[in-house]
Amino acid sequence: MKVRDLNYPHPAGKAAVYWLSGREWAGVILFSLAVSLAVHFFVLSVTSWWWAVGIFFTILAFCHFAVSLPRDFIFPMVLPIFFAVQHVAAAVYIAEHPEYGIKWQRPTPDEYAQLAALSLACLYAGVLLPMTSMSRRSLLEQGNVQASAASTKVFAATIWFGIAVRVVSGTGLTNSLGIAFLVYLLGRISYVGIVGLWITRSPSAAGYTVLVAIVELLSAIRSTLFHDLVYYGILALCLLCWEPRKYKFITRWRFAVLIVGILAILVLQSVKQVYRSKSWQMGTMARVSSLVRLVVDSALAPKDVFSEKTLGTVADRFDHSQIVLLVMETVPRYEPYANGETLYTAVRSSLSLRMIEQGKFVAGGGLLERFTRYRRPDNTAINLGILAEMYANFGFYGAIVACGCYGLVVGLLWRLAAVLAKKEKLWWAWAVFVGLRLIKVEDATGEQLNYFIKAAVIAAAVIYAVPFWRRTLVNSPRMLRPAGARYGA
């Protein structure tokens, strides 16, 4: 019997497509099919088979990610998983318990179930399609690369610079100067140093990863927004799985780690509203104490966490079906199809500066009232999300195709990063920084493009300004050095 070497990117002695062998594909497909049918027949009261299709692709995307996690850098595959959670899993629960929705007093229409299931399938396929040939071999053929003192100093300086920027951003000075978004981007440049340390297998990689995790946690506690903490946690898991022998426990028990992470998100969501109401007048340490107390109380009372009321509240927080349904009721009955107008505006705005174009796209829900006639509560950032915006532009079938095209764009960018990384693996560090926001499906395309383009500009500026990055990535691009070679030597 052959035993798979954890340092080998694919099952030993077998060809792999999208990082899974034929037997593994058969296994995850049959498991996903069995779960979706069991949920459809024994759990749900809604009768549409499209819910079963959506659940099938939800389970398939999750299992595909988990099984292939130790074999390559598959962080972009989080996109269809997030889409599935917000448009299928949470939507199913709201369909079963409509009293927890913001508006609906009836089960979610079958038409939405078909739209969500087909859009998820197309998005999932779009992300993977450009990686067909790349997935037959590892994108991270690192060898025994060692970090030099020079490269480690650059990565550490990058991490501390990002942390310092985030400390400054907490003073409120950036808001008064109108550079809050620029500072937000510079604060996330720490990720470049983290990924660089892992690629060069620096002994300090794990320590700095924990340090940035603490910074993300404190930032989430201060802002009461936990999105970035979740994204960083998933990125850290991908990085830990780059060293399958050193972190064998995490690699072998990755399904359990992912499930624990999901439960942690569930607990956070269940206490977040109470925490926000209590924390506005507290200092940082008081907020930490308050959150820890709420989380511990919830963990000690699992019946409350998994109660119908708590799950309904959490599902309502994640669910985007209600927004899509509002759009489906409004467009084209009260508001005509945009026919790509919002996408054009997103591109134009992302390429301009607010000081030049006063009518620039505003993040946080500018399109919501137009296409749903729903007035947001004060100081609440709610936006259409990818599926709702595509429906508002192109209608039912156009939205399905457009979601597939969005996934294809992400897949093509993923492939571009992989091609660049064939010459120099440190391109992965900047690919993570530039493309991080593209997996956030609840934003409008304007917000995602704005992040992507401005992050790319910052990346280009730093690469050309810092001699180490210019020498490594621009002046002499080449394949990763063989064992014993050092960066910066």
Solvent accessible surface area in square Angstrom, and as a share of the most:
residue,aa,sasa,rsa
1,M,224,1.00
2,K,156,0.66
3,V,116,0.67
4,R,62,0.23
5,D,60,0.31
6,L,14,0.07
7,N,72,0.37
8,Y,108,0.41
9,P,27,0.17
10,H,10,0.04
11,P,12,0.08
12,A,30,0.23
13,G,68,0.66
14,K,99,0.42
15,A,85,0.66
16,A,5,0.04
17,V,54,0.31
18,Y,30,0.12
19,W,0,0.00
20,L,1,0.01
21,S,5,0.03
22,G,58,0.56
23,R,189,0.69
24,E,44,0.20
25,W,47,0.17
26,A,50,0.39
27,G,39,0.38
28,V,13,0.08
29,I,69,0.35
30,L,117,0.58
31,F,111,0.46
32,S,0,0.00
33,L,80,0.40
34,A,60,0.46
35,V,41,0.24
36,S,2,0.01
37,L,62,0.31
38,A,44,0.34
39,V,35,0.20
40,H,17,0.08
41,F,122,0.51
42,F,172,0.72
43,V,102,0.58
44,L,20,0.10
45,S,86,0.56
46,V,18,0.10
47,T,111,0.65
48,S,11,0.07
49,W,138,0.48
50,W,84,0.29
51,W,2,0.01
52,A,6,0.04
53,V,47,0.27
54,G,1,0.01
55,I,17,0.09
56,F,36,0.15
57,F,46,0.19
58,T,22,0.13
59,I,38,0.19
60,L,13,0.06
61,A,2,0.01
62,F,40,0.17
63,C,8,0.05
64,H,0,0.00
65,F,4,0.02
66,A,0,0.00
67,V,20,0.12
68,S,0,0.00
69,L,0,0.00
70,P,11,0.07
71,R,10,0.04
72,D,3,0.01
73,F,5,0.02
74,I,0,0.00
75,F,9,0.04
76,P,18,0.11
77,M,2,0.01
78,V,2,0.01
79,L,0,0.00
80,P,1,0.01
81,I,23,0.12
82,F,34,0.14
83,F,0,0.00
84,A,0,0.00
85,V,53,0.30
86,Q,20,0.09
87,H,0,0.00
88,V,1,0.00
89,A,49,0.38
90,A,8,0.06
91,A,0,0.00
92,V,14,0.08
93,Y,44,0.17
94,I,3,0.01
95,A,3,0.02
96,E,45,0.20
97,H,43,0.19
98,P,25,0.15
99,E,96,0.43
100,Y,52,0.20
101,G,13,0.12
102,I,82,0.41
103,K,99,0.42
104,W,12,0.04
105,Q,142,0.63
106,R,101,0.37
107,P,77,0.49
108,T,9,0.05
109,P,40,0.25
110,D,79,0.41
111,E,91,0.41
112,Y,0,0.00
113,A,1,0.01
114,Q,43,0.19
115,L,0,0.00
116,A,1,0.01
117,A,1,0.01
118,L,49,0.25
119,S,0,0.00
120,L,0,0.00
121,A,21,0.16
122,C,48,0.29
123,L,1,0.00
124,Y,11,0.04
125,A,59,0.46
126,G,7,0.06
127,V,1,0.00
128,L,12,0.06
129,L,115,0.57
130,P,14,0.09
131,M,0,0.00
132,T,55,0.32
133,S,61,0.39
134,M,10,0.05
135,S,0,0.00
136,R,132,0.48
137,R,136,0.50
138,S,13,0.08
139,L,12,0.06
140,L,17,0.09
141,E,81,0.36
142,Q,14,0.06
143,G,49,0.47
144,N,94,0.48
145,V,4,0.02
146,Q,77,0.34
147,A,17,0.13
148,S,11,0.07
149,A,75,0.58
150,A,46,0.36
151,S,0,0.00
152,T,35,0.20
153,K,143,0.61
154,V,32,0.18
155,F,0,0.00
156,A,16,0.13
157,A,61,0.47
158,T,19,0.11
159,I,0,0.00
160,W,130,0.46
161,F,101,0.42
162,G,0,0.00
163,I,18,0.09
164,A,53,0.41
165,V,20,0.11
166,R,22,0.08
167,V,101,0.58
168,V,73,0.42
169,S,31,0.20
170,G,38,0.37
171,T,98,0.57
172,G,33,0.32
173,L,99,0.49
174,T,8,0.05
175,N,108,0.55
176,S,90,0.58
177,L,112,0.56
178,G,65,0.63
179,I,68,0.35
180,A,44,0.34
181,F,69,0.29
182,L,83,0.41
183,V,13,0.08
184,Y,56,0.21
185,L,1,0.01
186,L,38,0.19
187,G,0,0.00
188,R,17,0.06
189,I,5,0.03
190,S,1,0.01
191,Y,2,0.01
192,V,0,0.00
193,G,0,0.00
194,I,1,0.00
195,V,0,0.00
196,G,0,0.00
197,L,0,0.00
198,W,7,0.02
199,I,0,0.00
200,T,0,0.00
201,R,74,0.27
202,S,7,0.04
203,P,125,0.79
204,S,38,0.24
205,A,4,0.03
206,A,34,0.26
207,G,50,0.48
208,Y,42,0.16
209,T,10,0.06
210,V,87,0.50
211,L,50,0.25
212,V,1,0.00
213,A,35,0.27
214,I,88,0.45
215,V,25,0.14
216,E,2,0.01
217,L,74,0.37
218,L,73,0.36
219,S,23,0.15
220,A,3,0.02
221,I,4,0.02
222,R,110,0.40
223,S,42,0.27
224,T,3,0.02
225,L,99,0.49
226,F,10,0.04
227,H,73,0.33
228,D,31,0.16
229,L,36,0.18
230,V,32,0.18
231,Y,10,0.04
232,Y,2,0.01
233,G,39,0.37
234,I,29,0.15
235,L,0,0.00
236,A,13,0.10
237,L,14,0.07
238,C,1,0.01
239,L,0,0.00
240,L,35,0.18
241,C,0,0.00
242,W,14,0.05
243,E,28,0.12
244,P,7,0.05
245,R,144,0.52
246,K,131,0.56
247,Y,44,0.17
248,K,93,0.39
249,F,142,0.59
250,I,39,0.20
251,T,0,0.00
252,R,142,0.52
253,W,146,0.51
254,R,26,0.09
255,F,77,0.32
256,A,43,0.33
257,V,49,0.28
258,L,21,0.10
259,I,87,0.44
260,V,96,0.55
261,G,31,0.30
262,I,90,0.46
263,L,73,0.36
264,A,49,0.38
265,I,49,0.25
266,L,25,0.12
267,V,21,0.12
268,L,33,0.17
269,Q,25,0.11
270,S,30,0.19
271,V,9,0.05
272,K,9,0.04
273,Q,104,0.46
274,V,70,0.40
275,Y,0,0.00
276,R,39,0.14
277,S,81,0.52
278,K,110,0.46
279,S,0,0.00
280,W,151,0.53
281,Q,174,0.78
282,M,64,0.29
283,G,48,0.46
284,T,64,0.37
285,M,148,0.66
286,A,48,0.37
287,R,24,0.09
288,V,34,0.19
289,S,52,0.34
290,S,2,0.02
291,L,9,0.04
292,V,83,0.48
293,R,133,0.49
294,L,29,0.14
295,V,45,0.26
296,V,70,0.40
297,D,81,0.42
298,S,17,0.11
299,A,63,0.49
300,L,140,0.70
301,A,33,0.26
302,P,73,0.46
303,K,177,0.75
304,D,90,0.47
305,V,6,0.04
306,F,101,0.42
307,S,40,0.26
308,E,88,0.40
309,K,147,0.62
310,T,26,0.15
311,L,49,0.24
312,G,0,0.00
313,T,57,0.33
314,V,8,0.05
315,A,8,0.06
316,D,39,0.20
317,R,110,0.40
318,F,46,0.19
319,D,8,0.04
320,H,17,0.07
321,S,0,0.00
322,Q,4,0.02
323,I,14,0.07
324,V,0,0.00
325,L,7,0.03
326,L,10,0.05
327,V,0,0.00
328,M,30,0.13
329,E,68,0.30
330,T,2,0.01
331,V,0,0.00
332,P,75,0.47
333,R,187,0.68
334,Y,106,0.40
335,E,38,0.17
336,P,92,0.58
337,Y,72,0.27
338,A,10,0.08
339,N,118,0.61
340,G,16,0.16
341,E,81,0.36
342,T,7,0.04
343,L,48,0.24
344,Y,140,0.53
345,T,34,0.20
346,A,1,0.01
347,V,69,0.40
348,R,108,0.39
349,S,4,0.02
350,S,3,0.02
351,L,124,0.62
352,S,24,0.15
353,L,90,0.45
354,R,113,0.41
355,M,156,0.70
356,I,133,0.68
357,E,39,0.17
358,Q,143,0.63
359,G,66,0.64
360,K,14,0.06
361,F,31,0.13
362,V,95,0.54
363,A,64,0.50
364,G,15,0.15
365,G,1,0.01
366,G,51,0.49
367,L,23,0.12
368,L,0,0.00
369,E,68,0.30
370,R,85,0.31
371,F,0,0.00
372,T,5,0.03
373,R,141,0.52
374,Y,62,0.23
375,R,186,0.68
376,R,78,0.28
377,P,74,0.46
378,D,133,0.69
379,N,165,0.85
380,T,47,0.27
381,A,85,0.66
382,I,46,0.23
383,N,8,0.04
384,L,0,0.00
385,G,0,0.00
386,I,1,0.00
387,L,0,0.00
388,A,0,0.00
389,E,1,0.00
390,M,9,0.04
391,Y,15,0.06
392,A,0,0.00
393,N,0,0.00
394,F,80,0.33
395,G,5,0.05
396,F,30,0.12
397,Y,150,0.57
398,G,24,0.23
399,A,0,0.00
400,I,13,0.07
401,V,96,0.55
402,A,13,0.10
403,C,0,0.00
404,G,13,0.13
405,C,67,0.40
406,Y,25,0.10
407,G,0,0.00
408,L,61,0.30
409,V,80,0.46
410,V,8,0.05
411,G,0,0.00
412,L,93,0.46
413,L,56,0.28
414,W,8,0.03
415,R,75,0.27
416,L,96,0.48
417,A,11,0.08
418,A,3,0.02
419,V,64,0.37
420,L,61,0.30
421,A,0,0.00
422,K,86,0.37
423,K,109,0.46
424,E,0,0.00
425,K,8,0.03
426,L,0,0.00
427,W,49,0.17
428,W,3,0.01
429,A,0,0.00
430,W,6,0.02
431,A,30,0.23
432,V,6,0.04
433,F,0,0.00
434,V,20,0.12
435,G,21,0.20
436,L,9,0.04
437,R,40,0.15
438,L,17,0.08
439,I,4,0.02
440,K,28,0.12
441,V,1,0.00
442,E,25,0.11
443,D,12,0.06
444,A,0,0.00
445,T,10,0.06
446,G,4,0.04
447,E,12,0.05
448,Q,2,0.01
449,L,50,0.25
450,N,28,0.14
451,Y,3,0.01
452,F,45,0.19
453,I,37,0.19
454,K,41,0.17
455,A,0,0.00
456,A,37,0.29
457,V,94,0.54
458,I,18,0.09
459,A,6,0.05
460,A,48,0.37
461,A,59,0.46
462,V,34,0.20
463,I,8,0.04
464,Y,130,0.49
465,A,74,0.58
466,V,50,0.28
467,P,79,0.50
468,F,10,0.04
469,W,3,0.01
470,R,78,0.29
471,R,107,0.39
472,T,5,0.03
473,L,5,0.02
474,V,50,0.29
475,N,101,0.52
476,S,42,0.27
477,P,64,0.40
478,R,95,0.35
479,M,116,0.52
480,L,22,0.11
481,R,39,0.14
482,P,106,0.67
483,A,68,0.53
484,G,46,0.44
485,A,28,0.22
486,R,109,0.40
487,Y,1,0.00
488,G,26,0.25
489,A,118,0.92
